[in-house]
Amino acid sequence: MANNGPKTDANQRRGGQPKGDRQRRRHPGGNAGRARSPEALVAEGLLQVVQQGRSLDQVLPELTGRAQAAHRSVVQAMSYEVLRHYEQLAWWRDQLLDRPLNPRAAEVGMLLLVGLERLTGSKREPSRVVNAAVHAARELNHNWATGLVNAVLRRAVRQVESGETPLPKAPPAVRARLPDWLFGMLAADWGEERAVEIGERLATHPPMTLRVSAVEESVPGYLERLAEQSVEASATRHAPHGVALGAPLDVERLPGFHQGLVSVQDEAAQLVVDLIDLAPGQRVLDACCAPGGKTLAMLDTEPAVAMTAVDIDVTRLARVQDNLERAGRFAELVCADLSAQSIEPPASFDRILADVPCSATGVIRRHPDIKRLRRPDDLDALVKRQREILERLWPLLRPGGRLVYATCSILKRENAKQVEAFLKAHPDAVAVPMDVDWGEPQSVGRQLFPEVDGHDGFYYAVLEKRSEAG
């Protein structure tokens, strides 16, 4: 591809950093103490996620703290969108470059991703997008790269305006916006065409879904409350107490939020309540409970159970306590590693929810940094940990009791195959048929896939322990 940009010296052509710019980087001068543009901040943050392995949850507070107040939401939204489409944007960027960027120019590479996302994902004038990216290069003290940024993004503008971007001809994993290893796993499980479709859904913006307290309010009643405040919302398709908002809303504006009337919870996560089949007086264990959404959902549905909620992280348990207190519910909270220790004598519980640690591949659109932070060998450790937790929990279940196994994964190794192996090793475990109208039936359990403007990816299986007489 011809280089239409301005002339550069040899160091620039190699993607390096000229000597003068290296000196300016040590002495930022006029840029010191000034709030940087959203484009510059997002490029910085992306570099921390991709190269340093930091999560967005760690990076964003630092970035937004350095942004102008009016730009904080923009920085957050741009960071999420670039990571949702990262693989496609990076592939397109590399097609636009005459030669690969020098590794030392990685921050410039991230800035180009920001510019490409803004060209395709925002309503901003293309010339303003290009100019903002060039300005951000200067803010980041990459003066040597201003010509490169200008040339590459203007080349992209011409492609977009002519409808001739190379993206339709990109490899399947790129079209799916997934790293090669994850796309390969999904293709092996569901087929290549389905894997591309799943990946495209995982790159969409997730909806904000609420769960209305079954004890305090009806869904029609709460929809009326929202309508009074001109908030567009509708009942969810599968979860009987779910409400989907037309657009995200600050929880401070939700009627009754601080009184426990509603909680923010994806529709797929709400489905656990009907599966676990609660009744007054039962002892219930919510294993791996944080942040407590399912704990609270179960208590809202049947307050007269004795609930024990366990998590390995004491900080995360504090969030569970906050959620319970907001709704006026109580559970015994226990900090323990359920893959390594038992918390009660055998046969202590009538119901157990095993919402085990997983790859979180079903919720990538909510946590797009997962694609950059996870590695293929992580799955082996997760599958092993899931099995260990199941082995520790099963003796705690009373004969005739029920255990619901759940993940927010869409990989068979963590889901149906995991449960199949457990059933083979435990003759006293029986898979309960699930008479529901959601998800797709598997060899055991049901798999939900992410839906555009709908629920996340999730898996459920229901097991019961044979009674001693049986």
Secondary structure, 3 states (H helix, E strand, C coil): CCCCCCCCCHHHHCCCCCHHHHHHHHCCHHHCCCCCCHHHHHHHHHHHHHHHCCCHHHHHHHHHHCCCHHHHHHHHHHHHHHHHCHHHHHHHHHHHCCCCCCHHHHHHHHHHHHHHHHHHHCCCCHHHHHHHHHHHHHHCCCHHHHHHHHHHHHHHHHHHHHCCCCHHHCCHHHHCCCCHHHHHHHHHHHCHHHHHHHHHHHCCCCCCEEEECCCCCCHHHHHHHHHHCCCCEEECCCCCCEEEECCCCCHHHCCCHHHCCEEECCHHHHCHHHHHCCCCCCEEEEECCCCCHHHHHHHHHCCCCEEEEEECCHHHHHHHHHHHHHHCCCCEEEECCCCCCCCCCCCCEEEEEEECCCCCHHHCCCCCCHHHHCCCCHHHHHHHHHHHHHHHHHHHEEEEEEEEEEECCCCHHHCHHHHHHHHHHCCCEEECCCCCCCCEECCCCEEECCCCCCCCCEEEEEEEECCCCC
